[in-house]
Amino acid sequence: MAVRIYHNPNCSKSRATLELLRDRGVEPEIIEYLKTPPSEAELEAILTDLGFTPRELMRRNEPEYRDHALDSDSLTREQLIRAMVQHPRLIERPIVVNRGKVAIGRPPEAVLKIL
């Protein structure tokens, strides 16, 4: 399976991560996740591979986080994942997936450990 990057071309860290991959000779499958959000199952797999809770993968400073009261302790894992699918701006970026290994490109060099 090819390396995949969940990418936002407007994000400097995402662009830098993509450039880093290409500099290493890796041409990833690029998924512009704001246009094509991952499914709930894909997000669940990413979270499992990262060992993260949904909130650890969420951008908590986005207006959607506040507007939908996603800080509520009453929300389940499934509800938080569904919120990320419905509002993909909430998903931390970039995410790089390589053969069942996942890394967040913050900093971009963090993805080197999964190549």
Buried (B, 14 or more C-beta within 10 A) or exposed (E): EEBBBBBBEEBEBBBBBBEBBEEEEBEBEBBBBBEEBBEBEBBBBBBEBBEBEBBEBBBEEBEBBEEBEBEEEEBEEEEBBBBBBEBBBBBBBBBBBBEEBBBBBBEBEBBEEBB
